[in-house]
Amino acid sequence: MTDPQKWKTLRTEMVLDLRWYKVRREEVQLPDGRVLDDYYVSVRPEVALVFPVTAAGEVIMVRQYKHGAREVLLELPGGVCDANEPPETAARRELLEETGYEAASLTHLATLHDDPTKNTNRFHLFLAEGVQPVGEQSLDVTENIRVERVPLGEMKNKVLNGEIKVANSVAITFLALEKLGKG
């Protein structure tokens, strides 16, 4: 069996270019020579996500409505990186905007692909330690976020019992717990 090979992009066009969503249609040639003329790719911005821990050992989480899922979900703070914004800067900005907290230190845990079959973006995951409140939330018009403090020791069970069920929040929780020696 041969090693996997990249596909060759023969043609690409942006077929949807809206503020909240962008889609490319591509014509691609597979390694065996076959051509697919209708492969669609969602062009999405990079995302920064934070696992913020206070000196008292509490994790700062956010509970908010997510329209795609049609549910109010418990997750970790984060959001899209602005154009040319480094992920660490976006992580600090999103933490402050969504929670009103700042971090004394930020450690990069991992960079993961969201859905590499159809999406272009990645998630940059950060452990934020020594977080403390410094102001009010600064939410955009689509956000209604309640900040919740969860004891660090309860995080694993919240994932295992399905209370935390957003994939990137699940991933960062296990990575952060491992980094903190709490896995």
C-alpha positions in Angstrom: 0.0 0.0 0.0 1.3 3.5 -0.9 1.5 6.4 1.4 -1.4 8.9 1.2 -0.9 11.7 -1.3 -2.3 15.2 -1.5 -5.0 16.1 -3.9 -4.2 18.5 -6.7 -6.5 21.6 -6.8 -7.3 22.3 -10.5 -9.8 25.2 -9.9 -11.3 27.1 -7.0 -14.0 29.7 -6.7 -15.7 31.4 -3.8 -19.4 30.5 -4.1 -20.6 32.0 -0.8 -18.8 35.0 0.7 -20.8 36.3 3.6 -19.9 37.9 6.9 -20.6 34.8 9.0 -19.9 32.1 6.4 -17.7 31.5 3.4 -17.6 28.5 1.1 -15.3 27.5 -1.8 -16.2 25.1 -4.6 -13.1 23.3 -5.9 -12.3 21.0 -8.7 -9.7 18.5 -7.5 -7.7 15.7 -9.0 -7.3 12.6 -6.8 -4.0 10.8 -6.7 -5.5 8.0 -9.0 -6.3 10.7 -11.6 -10.0 10.9 -11.1 -11.5 14.5 -11.0 -14.1 15.8 -8.6 -15.6 19.0 -9.9 -17.8 19.8 -6.9 -15.8 19.5 -3.7 -17.0 22.2 -1.2 -14.8 23.6 1.6 -16.0 25.9 4.4 -13.5 28.7 4.8 -13.4 29.5 8.5 -11.2 31.6 10.6 -8.7 30.3 13.2 -10.1 29.9 16.7 -8.5 30.5 20.1 -9.9 28.7 23.2 -8.9 29.1 26.8 -8.9 26.9 29.9 -8.8 29.6 32.6 -7.9 28.6 36.1 -8.0 30.9 39.1 -5.5 30.8 42.0 -8.3 29.2 44.1 -8.5 26.3 41.6 -11.7 27.3 39.8 -12.2 27.1 36.1 -14.0 30.0 34.5 -16.6 28.7 32.1 -19.3 30.3 30.0 -22.9 29.1 29.4 -24.5 30.4 26.3 -27.0 29.6 23.5 -25.6 28.1 20.4 -28.0 28.5 17.5 -26.6 25.7 15.3 -27.2 23.2 18.1 -30.3 25.0 19.3 -29.1 24.5 22.9 -27.7 26.4 25.8 -24.2 24.9 26.3 -21.5 25.0 28.9 -18.1 25.5 27.4 -14.8 27.2 27.8 -14.3 30.8 26.6 -12.9 31.5 23.1 -13.7 32.7 19.7 -12.3 33.6 16.3 -9.0 35.2 15.7 -9.3 38.5 13.9 -7.4 38.9 10.6 -3.6 38.5 11.2 -4.2 38.3 15.0 -1.9 35.9 16.7 -3.8 33.1 18.5 -2.4 34.1 21.9 -3.6 37.6 21.5 -7.1 36.3 20.4 -7.1 34.0 23.5 -6.5 36.9 25.9 -9.0 39.1 24.1 -11.7 36.5 24.0 -11.2 35.6 27.7 -11.6 39.3 28.7 -14.5 40.0 26.4 -16.5 36.9 27.4 -15.7 36.8 31.1 -14.1 40.0 32.3 -11.1 38.0 33.4 -7.4 38.3 32.6 -4.7 35.7 32.9 -1.3 36.0 34.6 0.1 33.4 32.3 -0.9 31.7 29.1 0.5 28.3 27.9 -0.1 26.9 24.4 -1.4 23.3 24.8 -2.1 22.3 21.2 -3.4 23.3 17.8 -6.1 20.9 16.5 -8.1 20.8 13.3 -11.8 21.3 13.6 -13.1 19.2 10.7 -10.2 18.8 8.2 -12.4 17.1 5.6 -14.5 20.2 4.9 -13.2 23.1 7.1 -10.0 25.2 6.8 -9.7 26.3 10.4 -7.8 25.1 13.4 -8.4 25.5 17.2 -5.5 26.9 19.2 -5.9 25.7 22.8 -4.4 27.6 25.8 -4.1 27.0 29.5 -4.6 30.3 31.3 -3.4 30.4 35.0 -3.8 33.0 37.7 -6.9 34.4 36.1 -8.8 37.1 37.9 -11.6 39.5 37.3 -10.6 42.9 36.0 -13.8 44.3 34.5 -17.1 43.6 32.9 -17.9 41.4 29.9 -17.8 43.1 26.5 -20.2 41.0 24.5 -21.3 41.4 20.9 -24.9 41.6 19.8 -25.3 37.8 19.3 -23.9 36.9 22.7 -25.7 36.4 26.0 -23.2 34.7 28.2 -23.4 33.6 31.9 -20.0 33.1 33.6 -19.7 30.1 35.8 -16.9 29.1 38.2 -16.4 25.3 38.3 -14.0 23.6 40.8 -11.0 22.1 38.8 -11.7 18.7 40.4 -15.2 18.6 38.8 -14.1 19.2 35.2 -13.4 15.6 34.2 -16.8 14.5 35.6 -18.6 17.3 33.8 -17.2 15.9 30.5 -17.9 12.3 31.4 -21.5 12.9 32.4 -22.2 14.9 29.2 -22.6 18.4 30.8 -19.6 19.6 28.8 -20.3 18.4 25.2 -18.7 20.8 22.9 -15.9 19.0 21.2 -13.2 21.6 21.5 -14.1 22.2 25.2 -13.8 18.4 25.8 -10.4 18.3 24.1 -9.0 21.3 26.0 -10.3 20.0 29.3 -8.4 16.7 29.0 -5.2 18.5 27.7 -5.3 21.1 30.5 -6.0 18.5 33.2 -3.0 16.5 32.0 -0.8 19.5 31.9 -1.8 20.4 35.4 -1.2 16.9 36.7 -4.9 16.4 37.3 -5.7 13.9 34.5 
